[in-house]
């Protein structure tokens, strides 16, 4: 049975259900431990804007109530 007491948080983190499996596999190969979650977490929202020369590139966490807009 999976419990949080069995997690080694110095080596691993929780993995939400929609986290891409190919990335999880690569992290596992690198020695990271990912602990499955049944439901999406309610924290960890993030937004980012990157400037590449004169181009702005934006991204947002799907859990957030925000979106990327271009004008």
mmCIF file of the N, C-alpha and C atoms, coordinates in Angstrom:
data_MODEL
# 
_entry.id   MODEL 
# 
loop_
_atom_site.group_PDB 
_atom_site.id 
_atom_site.type_symbol 
_atom_site.label_atom_id 
_atom_site.label_alt_id 
_atom_site.label_comp_id 
_atom_site.label_asym_id 
_atom_site.label_entity_id 
_atom_site.label_seq_id 
_atom_site.pdbx_PDB_ins_code 
_atom_site.Cartn_x 
_atom_site.Cartn_y 
_atom_site.Cartn_z 
_atom_site.occupancy 
_atom_site.B_iso_or_equiv 
_atom_site.pdbx_formal_charge 
_atom_site.auth_seq_id 
_atom_site.auth_comp_id 
_atom_site.auth_asym_id 
_atom_site.auth_atom_id 
_atom_site.pdbx_PDB_model_num 
ATOM 1   N N  . UNK A 1 1  ? 0.831  -1.182 0.000   1.00 0.00 ? 1  UNK A N  1 
ATOM 2   C CA . UNK A 1 1  ? 0.000  0.000  0.000   1.00 0.00 ? 1  UNK A CA 1 
ATOM 3   C C  . UNK A 1 1  ? 0.879  1.250  0.000   1.00 0.00 ? 1  UNK A C  1 
ATOM 4   N N  . UNK A 1 2  ? 0.537  2.205  -0.843  1.00 0.00 ? 2  UNK A N  1 
ATOM 5   C CA . UNK A 1 2  ? 1.304  3.444  -0.960  1.00 0.00 ? 2  UNK A CA 1 
ATOM 6   C C  . UNK A 1 2  ? 0.889  4.408  0.140   1.00 0.00 ? 2  UNK A C  1 
ATOM 7   N N  . UNK A 1 3  ? 1.865  4.912  0.857   1.00 0.00 ? 3  UNK A N  1 
ATOM 8   C CA . UNK A 1 3  ? 1.606  5.942  1.861   1.00 0.00 ? 3  UNK A CA 1 
ATOM 9   C C  . UNK A 1 3  ? 2.681  7.011  1.741   1.00 0.00 ? 3  UNK A C  1 
ATOM 10  N N  . UNK A 1 4  ? 2.385  8.208  2.205   1.00 0.00 ? 4  UNK A N  1 
ATOM 11  C CA . UNK A 1 4  ? 3.397  9.260  2.148   1.00 0.00 ? 4  UNK A CA 1 
ATOM 12  C C  . UNK A 1 4  ? 4.562  8.953  3.075   1.00 0.00 ? 4  UNK A C  1 
ATOM 13  N N  . UNK A 1 5  ? 4.342  8.122  4.089   1.00 0.00 ? 5  UNK A N  1 
ATOM 14  C CA . UNK A 1 5  ? 5.431  7.753  4.994   1.00 0.00 ? 5  UNK A CA 1 
ATOM 15  C C  . UNK A 1 5  ? 6.500  6.927  4.275   1.00 0.00 ? 5  UNK A C  1 
ATOM 16  N N  . UNK A 1 6  ? 6.111  6.259  3.165   1.00 0.00 ? 6  UNK A N  1 
ATOM 17  C CA . UNK A 1 6  ? 7.074  5.440  2.436   1.00 0.00 ? 6  UNK A CA 1 
ATOM 18  C C  . UNK A 1 6  ? 7.864  6.242  1.402   1.00 0.00 ? 6  UNK A C  1 
ATOM 19  N N  . UNK A 1 7  ? 7.601  7.538  1.297   1.00 0.00 ? 7  UNK A N  1 
ATOM 20  C CA . UNK A 1 7  ? 8.263  8.385  0.299   1.00 0.00 ? 7  UNK A CA 1 
ATOM 21  C C  . UNK A 1 7  ? 9.573  8.941  0.838   1.00 0.00 ? 7  UNK A C  1 
ATOM 22  N N  . UNK A 1 8  ? 10.593 8.927  0.003   1.00 0.00 ? 8  UNK A N  1 
ATOM 23  C CA . UNK A 1 8  ? 11.866 9.568  0.319   1.00 0.00 ? 8  UNK A CA 1 
ATOM 24  C C  . UNK A 1 8  ? 11.889 10.900 -0.413  1.00 0.00 ? 8  UNK A C  1 
ATOM 25  N N  . UNK A 1 9  ? 11.411 11.969 0.244   1.00 0.00 ? 9  UNK A N  1 
ATOM 26  C CA . UNK A 1 9  ? 11.279 13.255 -0.431  1.00 0.00 ? 9  UNK A CA 1 
ATOM 27  C C  . UNK A 1 9  ? 12.620 13.914 -0.728  1.00 0.00 ? 9  UNK A C  1 
ATOM 28  N N  . UNK A 1 10 ? 13.717 13.378 -0.200  1.00 0.00 ? 10 UNK A N  1 
ATOM 29  C CA . UNK A 1 10 ? 15.019 13.923 -0.576  1.00 0.00 ? 10 UNK A CA 1 
ATOM 30  C C  . UNK A 1 10 ? 15.402 13.445 -1.973  1.00 0.00 ? 10 UNK A C  1 
ATOM 31  N N  . UNK A 1 11 ? 14.729 12.397 -2.484  1.00 0.00 ? 11 UNK A N  1 
ATOM 32  C CA . UNK A 1 11 ? 15.047 11.854 -3.811  1.00 0.00 ? 11 UNK A CA 1 
ATOM 33  C C  . UNK A 1 11 ? 13.893 11.990 -4.803  1.00 0.00 ? 11 UNK A C  1 
ATOM 34  N N  . UNK A 1 12 ? 12.674 12.159 -4.330  1.00 0.00 ? 12 UNK A N  1 
ATOM 35  C CA . UNK A 1 12 ? 11.555 12.127 -5.254  1.00 0.00 ? 12 UNK A CA 1 
ATOM 36  C C  . UNK A 1 12 ? 10.471 13.139 -4.943  1.00 0.00 ? 12 UNK A C  1 
ATOM 37  N N  . UNK A 1 13 ? 9.521  13.191 -5.854  1.00 0.00 ? 13 UNK A N  1 
ATOM 38  C CA . UNK A 1 13 ? 8.390  14.115 -5.746  1.00 0.00 ? 13 UNK A CA 1 
ATOM 39  C C  . UNK A 1 13 ? 7.127  13.423 -6.238  1.00 0.00 ? 13 UNK A C  1 
ATOM 40  N N  . UNK A 1 14 ? 5.976  14.022 -5.926  1.00 0.00 ? 14 UNK A N  1 
ATOM 41  C CA . UNK A 1 14 ? 4.720  13.489 -6.422  1.00 0.00 ? 14 UNK A CA 1 
ATOM 42  C C  . UNK A 1 14 ? 4.564  13.763 -7.904  1.00 0.00 ? 14 UNK A C  1 
ATOM 43  N N  . UNK A 1 15 ? 3.920  12.841 -8.605  1.00 0.00 ? 15 UNK A N  1 
ATOM 44  C CA . UNK A 1 15 ? 3.660  12.964 -10.037 1.00 0.00 ? 15 UNK A CA 1 
ATOM 45  C C  . UNK A 1 15 ? 2.155  12.991 -10.242 1.00 0.00 ? 15 UNK A C  1 
ATOM 46  N N  . UNK A 1 16 ? 1.665  14.078 -10.829 1.00 0.00 ? 16 UNK A N  1 
ATOM 47  C CA . UNK A 1 16 ? 0.238  14.189 -11.092 1.00 0.00 ? 16 UNK A CA 1 
ATOM 48  C C  . UNK A 1 16 ? -0.161 13.253 -12.225 1.00 0.00 ? 16 UNK A C  1 
ATOM 49  N N  . UNK A 1 17 ? -1.441 12.863 -12.291 1.00 0.00 ? 17 UNK A N  1 
ATOM 50  C CA . UNK A 1 17 ? -1.889 11.862 -13.266 1.00 0.00 ? 17 UNK A CA 1 
ATOM 51  C C  . UNK A 1 17 ? -1.628 12.238 -14.722 1.00 0.00 ? 17 UNK A C  1 
ATOM 52  N N  . UNK A 1 18 ? -1.667 13.524 -15.058 1.00 0.00 ? 18 UNK A N  1 
ATOM 53  C CA . UNK A 1 18 ? -1.472 13.922 -16.454 1.00 0.00 ? 18 UNK A CA 1 
ATOM 54  C C  . UNK A 1 18 ? -0.022 14.305 -16.783 1.00 0.00 ? 18 UNK A C  1 
ATOM 55  N N  . UNK A 1 19 ? 0.905  14.007 -15.877 1.00 0.00 ? 19 UNK A N  1 
ATOM 56  C CA . UNK A 1 19 ? 2.325  14.257 -16.140 1.00 0.00 ? 19 UNK A CA 1 
ATOM 57  C C  . UNK A 1 19 ? 2.781  13.301 -17.250 1.00 0.00 ? 19 UNK A C  1 
ATOM 58  N N  . UNK A 1 20 ? 3.457  13.781 -18.281 1.00 0.00 ? 20 UNK A N  1 
ATOM 59  C CA . UNK A 1 20 ? 3.836  12.935 -19.411 1.00 0.00 ? 20 UNK A CA 1 
ATOM 60  C C  . UNK A 1 20 ? 4.707  11.740 -18.995 1.00 0.00 ? 20 UNK A C  1 
ATOM 61  N N  . UNK A 1 21 ? 4.300  10.549 -19.422 1.00 0.00 ? 21 UNK A N  1 
ATOM 62  C CA . UNK A 1 21 ? 5.021  9.324  -19.054 1.00 0.00 ? 21 UNK A CA 1 
ATOM 63  C C  . UNK A 1 21 ? 6.447  9.297  -19.594 1.00 0.00 ? 21 UNK A C  1 
ATOM 64  N N  . UNK A 1 22 ? 6.667  9.852  -20.787 1.00 0.00 ? 22 UNK A N  1 
ATOM 65  C CA . UNK A 1 22 ? 8.022  9.820  -21.347 1.00 0.00 ? 22 UNK A CA 1 
ATOM 66  C C  . UNK A 1 22 ? 8.992  10.657 -20.505 1.00 0.00 ? 22 UNK A C  1 
ATOM 67  N N  . UNK A 1 23 ? 8.499  11.729 -19.916 1.00 0.00 ? 23 UNK A N  1 
ATOM 68  C CA . UNK A 1 23 ? 9.347  12.534 -19.035 1.00 0.00 ? 23 UNK A CA 1 
ATOM 69  C C  . UNK A 1 23 ? 9.576  11.798 -17.720 1.00 0.00 ? 23 UNK A C  1 
ATOM 70  N N  . UNK A 1 24 ? 8.520  11.183 -17.178 1.00 0.00 ? 24 UNK A N  1 
ATOM 71  C CA . UNK A 1 24 ? 8.647  10.412 -15.934 1.00 0.00 ? 24 UNK A CA 1 
ATOM 72  C C  . UNK A 1 24 ? 9.663  9.275  -16.107 1.00 0.00 ? 24 UNK A C  1 
ATOM 73  N N  . UNK A 1 25 ? 9.631  8.621  -17.255 1.00 0.00 ? 25 UNK A N  1 
ATOM 74  C CA . UNK A 1 25 ? 10.571 7.526  -17.518 1.00 0.00 ? 25 UNK A CA 1 
ATOM 75  C C  . UNK A 1 25 ? 12.006 8.055  -17.554 1.00 0.00 ? 25 UNK A C  1 
ATOM 76  N N  . UNK A 1 26 ? 12.220 9.178  -18.210 1.00 0.00 ? 26 UNK A N  1 
ATOM 77  C CA . UNK A 1 26 ? 13.558 9.764  -18.290 1.00 0.00 ? 26 UNK A CA 1 
ATOM 78  C C  . UNK A 1 26 ? 14.047 10.184 -16.900 1.00 0.00 ? 26 UNK A C  1 
ATOM 79  N N  . UNK A 1 27 ? 13.174 10.790 -16.099 1.00 0.00 ? 27 UNK A N  1 
ATOM 80  C CA . UNK A 1 27 ? 13.558 11.172 -14.737 1.00 0.00 ? 27 UNK A CA 1 
ATOM 81  C C  . UNK A 1 27 ? 13.910 9.939  -13.911 1.00 0.00 ? 27 UNK A C  1 
ATOM 82  N N  . UNK A 1 28 ? 13.150 8.857  -14.091 1.00 0.00 ? 28 UNK A N  1 
ATOM 83  C CA . UNK A 1 28 ? 13.438 7.605  -13.394 1.00 0.00 ? 28 UNK A CA 1 
ATOM 84  C C  . UNK A 1 28 ? 14.814 7.066  -13.791 1.00 0.00 ? 28 UNK A C  1 
ATOM 85  N N  . UNK A 1 29 ? 15.127 7.128  -15.076 1.00 0.00 ? 29 UNK A N  1 
ATOM 86  C CA . UNK A 1 29 ? 16.441 6.682  -15.562 1.00 0.00 ? 29 UNK A CA 1 
ATOM 87  C C  . UNK A 1 29 ? 17.574 7.513  -14.972 1.00 0.00 ? 29 UNK A C  1 
ATOM 88  N N  . UNK A 1 30 ? 17.268 8.764  -14.632 1.00 0.00 ? 30 UNK A N  1 
ATOM 89  C CA . UNK A 1 30 ? 18.268 9.658  -14.048 1.00 0.00 ? 30 UNK A CA 1 
ATOM 90  C C  . UNK A 1 30 ? 18.372 9.483  -12.532 1.00 0.00 ? 30 UNK A C  1 
ATOM 91  N N  . UNK A 1 31 ? 17.538 8.599  -11.959 1.00 0.00 ? 31 UNK A N  1 
ATOM 92  C CA . UNK A 1 31 ? 17.616 8.319  -10.534 1.00 0.00 ? 31 UNK A CA 1 
ATOM 93  C C  . UNK A 1 31 ? 16.597 9.040  -9.672  1.00 0.00 ? 31 UNK A C  1 
ATOM 94  N N  . UNK A 1 32 ? 15.683 9.776  -10.294 1.00 0.00 ? 32 UNK A N  1 
ATOM 95  C CA . UNK A 1 32 ? 14.635 10.470 -9.536  1.00 0.00 ? 32 UNK A CA 1 
ATOM 96  C C  . UNK A 1 32 ? 13.501 9.511  -9.231  1.00 0.00 ? 32 UNK A C  1 
ATOM 97  N N  . UNK A 1 33 ? 12.875 9.680  -8.083  1.00 0.00 ? 33 UNK A N  1 
ATOM 98  C CA . UNK A 1 33 ? 11.718 8.870  -7.732  1.00 0.00 ? 33 UNK A CA 1 
ATOM 99  C C  . UNK A 1 33 ? 10.469 9.731  -7.826  1.00 0.00 ? 33 UNK A C  1 
ATOM 100 N N  . UNK A 1 34 ? 9.464  9.242  -8.554  1.00 0.00 ? 34 UNK A N  1 
ATOM 101 C CA . UNK A 1 34 ? 8.196  9.949  -8.685  1.00 0.00 ? 34 UNK A CA 1 
ATOM 102 C C  . UNK A 1 34 ? 7.116  9.101  -8.038  1.00 0.00 ? 34 UNK A C  1 
ATOM 103 N N  . UNK A 1 35 ? 6.367  9.717  -7.143  1.00 0.00 ? 35 UNK A N  1 
ATOM 104 C CA . UNK A 1 35 ? 5.304  9.029  -6.434  1.00 0.00 ? 35 UNK A CA 1 
ATOM 105 C C  . UNK A 1 35 ? 3.967  9.414  -7.057  1.00 0.00 ? 35 UNK A C  1 
ATOM 106 N N  . UNK A 1 36 ? 3.173  8.439  -7.458  1.00 0.00 ? 36 UNK A N  1 
ATOM 107 C CA . UNK A 1 36 ? 1.917  8.749  -8.166  1.00 0.00 ? 36 UNK A CA 1 
ATOM 108 C C  . UNK A 1 36 ? 0.888  9.418  -7.261  1.00 0.00 ? 36 UNK A C  1 
ATOM 109 N N  . UNK A 1 37 ? 0.159  10.355 -7.848  1.00 0.00 ? 37 UNK A N  1 
ATOM 110 C CA . UNK A 1 37 ? -0.979 10.973 -7.188  1.00 0.00 ? 37 UNK A CA 1 
ATOM 111 C C  . UNK A 1 37 ? -2.229 10.549 -7.932  1.00 0.00 ? 37 UNK A C  1 
ATOM 112 N N  . UNK A 1 38 ? -3.317 10.367 -7.218  1.00 0.00 ? 38 UNK A N  1 
ATOM 113 C CA . UNK A 1 38 ? -4.575 9.977  -7.846  1.00 0.00 ? 38 UNK A CA 1 
ATOM 114 C C  . UNK A 1 38 ? -5.244 11.183 -8.492  1.00 0.00 ? 38 UNK A C  1 
ATOM 115 N N  . UNK A 1 39 ? -5.157 12.333 -7.839  1.00 0.00 ? 39 UNK A N  1 
ATOM 116 C CA . UNK A 1 39 ? -5.780 13.547 -8.350  1.00 0.00 ? 39 UNK A CA 1 
ATOM 117 C C  . UNK A 1 39 ? -4.735 14.632 -8.556  1.00 0.00 ? 39 UNK A C  1 
ATOM 118 N N  . UNK A 1 40 ? -5.098 15.602 -9.354  1.00 0.00 ? 40 UNK A N  1 
ATOM 119 C CA . UNK A 1 40 ? -4.230 16.753 -9.545  1.00 0.00 ? 40 UNK A CA 1 
ATOM 120 C C  . UNK A 1 40 ? -4.058 17.520 -8.254  1.00 0.00 ? 40 UNK A C  1 
ATOM 121 N N  . UNK A 1 41 ? -2.874 18.089 -8.065  1.00 0.00 ? 41 UNK A N  1 
ATOM 122 C CA . UNK A 1 41 ? -2.625 18.919 -6.901  1.00 0.00 ? 41 UNK A CA 1 
ATOM 123 C C  . UNK A 1 41 ? -3.297 20.267 -7.026  1.00 0.00 ? 41 UNK A C  1 
ATOM 124 N N  . UNK A 1 42 ? -3.423 20.961 -5.936  1.00 0.00 ? 42 UNK A N  1 
ATOM 125 C CA . UNK A 1 42 ? -4.075 22.269 -5.963  1.00 0.00 ? 42 UNK A CA 1 
ATOM 126 C C  . UNK A 1 42 ? -3.075 23.404 -5.763  1.00 0.00 ? 42 UNK A C  1 
ATOM 127 N N  . UNK A 1 43 ? -1.797 23.095 -5.804  1.00 0.00 ? 43 UNK A N  1 
ATOM 128 C CA . UNK A 1 43 ? -0.791 24.128 -5.624  1.00 0.00 ? 43 UNK A CA 1 
ATOM 129 C C  . UNK A 1 43 ? 0.256  23.989 -6.726  1.00 0.00 ? 43 UNK A C  1 
ATOM 130 N N  . UNK A 1 44 ? 1.144  24.944 -6.803  1.00 0.00 ? 44 UNK A N  1 
ATOM 131 C CA . UNK A 1 44 ? 2.234  24.855 -7.769  1.00 0.00 ? 44 UNK A CA 1 
ATOM 132 C C  . UNK A 1 44 ? 1.958  25.539 -9.084  1.00 0.00 ? 44 UNK A C  1 
ATOM 133 N N  . UNK A 1 45 ? 0.955  26.390 -9.101  1.00 0.00 ? 45 UNK A N  1 
ATOM 134 C CA . UNK A 1 45 ? 0.650  27.083 -10.351 1.00 0.00 ? 45 UNK A CA 1 
ATOM 135 C C  . UNK A 1 45 ? 1.819  27.979 -10.748 1.00 0.00 ? 45 UNK A C  1 
ATOM 136 N N  . UNK A 1 46 ? 2.020  28.103 -12.033 1.00 0.00 ? 46 UNK A N  1 
ATOM 137 C CA . UNK A 1 46 ? 3.104  28.947 -12.481 1.00 0.00 ? 46 UNK A CA 1 
ATOM 138 C C  . UNK A 1 46 ? 2.859  29.514 -13.863 1.00 0.00 ? 46 UNK A C  1 
ATOM 139 N N  . UNK A 1 47 ? 3.391  30.671 -14.106 1.00 0.00 ? 47 UNK A N  1 
ATOM 140 C CA . UNK A 1 47 ? 3.351  31.299 -15.419 1.00 0.00 ? 47 UNK A CA 1 
ATOM 141 C C  . UNK A 1 47 ? 4.770  31.735 -15.763 1.00 0.00 ? 47 UNK A C  1 
ATOM 142 N N  . UNK A 1 48 ? 5.036  31.796 -17.066 1.00 0.00 ? 48 UNK A N  1 
ATOM 143 C CA . UNK A 1 48 ? 6.373  32.185 -17.496 1.00 0.00 ? 48 UNK A CA 1 
ATOM 144 C C  . UNK A 1 48 ? 6.292  32.972 -18.800 1.00 0.00 ? 48 UNK A C  1 
ATOM 145 N N  . UNK A 1 49 ? 7.184  33.934 -18.937 1.00 0.00 ? 49 UNK A N  1 
ATOM 146 C CA . UNK A 1 49 ? 7.373  34.658 -20.189 1.00 0.00 ? 49 UNK A CA 1 
ATOM 147 C C  . UNK A 1 49 ? 8.869  34.650 -20.483 1.00 0.00 ? 49 UNK A C  1 
ATOM 148 N N  . UNK A 1 50 ? 9.213  34.218 -21.680 1.00 0.00 ? 50 UNK A N  1 
ATOM 149 C CA . UNK A 1 50 ? 10.609 34.187 -22.122 1.00 0.00 ? 50 UNK A CA 1 
ATOM 150 C C  . UNK A 1 50 ? 10.744 35.135 -23.311 1.00 0.00 ? 50 UNK A C  1 
ATOM 151 N N  . UNK A 1 51 ? 11.783 35.933 -23.314 1.00 0.00 ? 51 UNK A N  1 
ATOM 152 C CA . UNK A 1 51 ? 12.042 36.819 -24.449 1.00 0.00 ? 51 UNK A CA 1 
ATOM 153 C C  . UNK A 1 51 ? 13.182 36.228 -25.270 1.00 0.00 ? 51 UNK A C  1 
ATOM 154 N N  . UNK A 1 52 ? 12.894 35.936 -26.531 1.00 0.00 ? 52 UNK A N  1 
ATOM 155 C CA . UNK A 1 52 ? 13.874 35.399 -27.471 1.00 0.00 ? 52 UNK A CA 1 
ATOM 156 C C  . UNK A 1 52 ? 14.050 36.439 -28.573 1.00 0.00 ? 52 UNK A C  1 
ATOM 157 N N  . UNK A 1 53 ? 15.124 37.222 -28.467 1.00 0.00 ? 53 UNK A N  1 
ATOM 158 C CA . UNK A 1 53 ? 15.300 38.395 -29.327 1.00 0.00 ? 53 UNK A CA 1 
ATOM 159 C C  . UNK A 1 53 ? 14.104 39.320 -29.126 1.00 0.00 ? 53 UNK A C  1 
ATOM 160 N N  . UNK A 1 54 ? 13.306 39.530 -30.162 1.00 0.00 ? 54 UNK A N  1 
ATOM 161 C CA . UNK A 1 54 ? 12.131 40.400 -30.037 1.00 0.00 ? 54 UNK A CA 1 
ATOM 162 C C  . UNK A 1 54 ? 10.837 39.595 -29.897 1.00 0.00 ? 54 UNK A C  1 
ATOM 163 N N  . UNK A 1 55 ? 10.939 38.282 -29.745 1.00 0.00 ? 55 UNK A N  1 
ATOM 164 C CA . UNK A 1 55 ? 9.759  37.424 -29.620 1.00 0.00 ? 55 UNK A CA 1 
ATOM 165 C C  . UNK A 1 55 ? 9.505  37.086 -28.160 1.00 0.00 ? 55 UNK A C  1 
ATOM 166 N N  . UNK A 1 56 ? 8.268  37.268 -27.716 1.00 0.00 ? 56 UNK A N  1 
ATOM 167 C CA . UNK A 1 56 ? 7.863  36.876 -26.380 1.00 0.00 ? 56 UNK A CA 1 
ATOM 168 C C  . UNK A 1 56 ? 7.164  35.527 -26.460 1.00 0.00 ? 56 UNK A C  1 
ATOM 169 N N  . UNK A 1 57 ? 7.561  34.591 -25.599 1.00 0.00 ? 57 UNK A N  1 
ATOM 170 C CA . UNK A 1 57 ? 6.984  33.254 -25.555 1.00 0.00 ? 57 UNK A CA 1 
ATOM 171 C C  . UNK A 1 57 ? 6.392  33.066 -24.162 1.00 0.00 ? 57 UNK A C  1 
ATOM 172 N N  . UNK A 1 58 ? 5.118  32.694 -24.086 1.00 0.00 ? 58 UNK A N  1 
ATOM 173 C CA . UNK A 1 58 ? 4.459  32.573 -22.794 1.00 0.00 ? 58 UNK A CA 1 
ATOM 174 C C  . UNK A 1 58 ? 3.921  31.184 -22.555 1.00 0.00 ? 58 UNK A C  1 
ATOM 175 N N  . UNK A 1 59 ? 3.813  30.841 -21.293 1.00 0.00 ? 59 UNK A N  1 
ATOM 176 C CA . UNK A 1 59 ? 3.230  29.564 -20.906 1.00 0.00 ? 59 UNK A CA 1 
ATOM 177 C C  . UNK A 1 59 ? 2.579  29.690 -19.543 1.00 0.00 ? 59 UNK A C  1 
ATOM 178 N N  . UNK A 1 60 ? 1.583  28.847 -19.303 1.00 0.00 ? 60 UNK A N  1 
ATOM 179 C CA . UNK A 1 60 ? 0.904  28.856 -18.023 1.00 0.00 ? 60 UNK A CA 1 
ATOM 180 C C  . UNK A 1 60 ? 0.551  27.436 -17.611 1.00 0.00 ? 60 UNK A C  1 
ATOM 181 N N  . UNK A 1 61 ? 0.475  27.224 -16.335 1.00 0.00 ? 61 UNK A N  1 
ATOM 182 C CA . UNK A 1 61 ? 0.116  25.930 -15.775 1.00 0.00 ? 61 UNK A CA 1 
ATOM 183 C C  . UNK A 1 61 ? -1.367 25.675 -16.024 1.00 0.00 ? 61 UNK A C  1 
ATOM 184 N N  . UNK A 1 62 ? -1.752 24.493 -16.500 1.00 0.00 ? 62 UNK A N  1 
ATOM 185 C CA . UNK A 1 62 ? -3.169 24.232 -16.772 1.00 0.00 ? 62 UNK A CA 1 
ATOM 186 C C  . UNK A 1 62 ? -4.050 24.272 -15.523 1.00 0.00 ? 62 UNK A C  1 
ATOM 187 N N  . UNK A 1 63 ? -3.466 24.215 -14.328 1.00 0.00 ? 63 UNK A N  1 
ATOM 188 C CA . UNK A 1 63 ? -4.253 24.306 -13.096 1.00 0.00 ? 63 UNK A CA 1 
ATOM 189 C C  . UNK A 1 63 ? -4.658 25.738 -12.783 1.00 0.00 ? 63 UNK A C  1 
ATOM 190 N N  . UNK A 1 64 ? -3.978 26.698 -13.388 1.00 0.00 ? 64 UNK A N  1 
ATOM 191 C CA . UNK A 1 64 ? -4.220 28.103 -13.071 1.00 0.00 ? 64 UNK A CA 1 
ATOM 192 C C  . UNK A 1 64 ? -5.444 28.625 -13.821 1.00 0.00 ? 64 UNK A C  1 
ATOM 193 N N  . UNK A 1 65 ? -6.018 29.687 -13.300 1.00 0.00 ? 65 UNK A N  1 
ATOM 194 C CA . UNK A 1 65 ? -7.160 30.308 -13.970 1.00 0.00 ? 65 UNK A CA 1 
ATOM 195 C C  . UNK A 1 65 ? -6.676 31.441 -14.873 1.00 0.00 ? 65 UNK A C  1 
ATOM 196 N N  . UNK A 1 66 ? -5.615 31.169 -15.600 1.00 0.00 ? 66 UNK A N  1 
ATOM 197 C CA . UNK A 1 66 ? -5.046 32.184 -16.488 1.00 0.00 ? 66 UNK A CA 1 
ATOM 198 C C  . UNK A 1 66 ? -4.780 31.564 -17.851 1.00 0.00 ? 66 UNK A C  1 
ATOM 199 N N  . UNK A 1 67 ? -4.380 32.418 -18.769 1.00 0.00 ? 67 UNK A N  1 
ATOM 200 C CA . UNK A 1 67 ? -4.103 31.965 -20.121 1.00 0.00 ? 67 UNK A CA 1 
ATOM 201 C C  . UNK A 1 67 ? -3.013 32.843 -20.728 1.00 0.00 ? 67 UNK A C  1 
ATOM 202 N N  . UNK A 1 68 ? -2.405 32.365 -21.798 1.00 0.00 ? 68 UNK A N  1 
ATOM 203 C CA . UNK A 1 68 ? -1.395 33.136 -22.522 1.00 0.00 ? 68 UNK A CA 1 
ATOM 204 C C  . UNK A 1 68 ? -2.111 33.862 -23.651 1.00 0.00 ? 68 UNK A C  1 
ATOM 205 N N  . UNK A 1 69 ? -1.857 35.167 -23.756 1.00 0.00 ? 69 UNK A N  1 
ATOM 206 C CA . UNK A 1 69 ? -2.512 35.979 -24.776 1.00 0.00 ? 69 UNK A CA 1 
ATOM 207 C C  . UNK A 1 69 ? -1.447 36.695 -25.590 1.00 0.00 ? 69 UNK A C  1 
ATOM 208 N N  . UNK A 1 70 ? -1.652 36.730 -26.894 1.00 0.00 ? 70 UNK A N  1 
ATOM 209 C CA . UNK A 1 70 ? -0.727 37.471 -27.772 1.00 0.00 ? 70 UNK A CA 1 
ATOM 210 C C  . UNK A 1 70 ? -1.466 38.659 -28.365 1.00 0.00 ? 70 UNK A C  1 
ATOM 211 N N  . UNK A 1 71 ? -0.732 39.729 -28.606 1.00 0.00 ? 71 UNK A N  1 
ATOM 212 C CA . UNK A 1 71 ? -1.349 40.889 -29.247 1.00 0.00 ? 71 UNK A CA 1 
ATOM 213 C C  . UNK A 1 71 ? -0.369 41.545 -30.172 1.00 0.00 ? 71 UNK A C  1 
# 
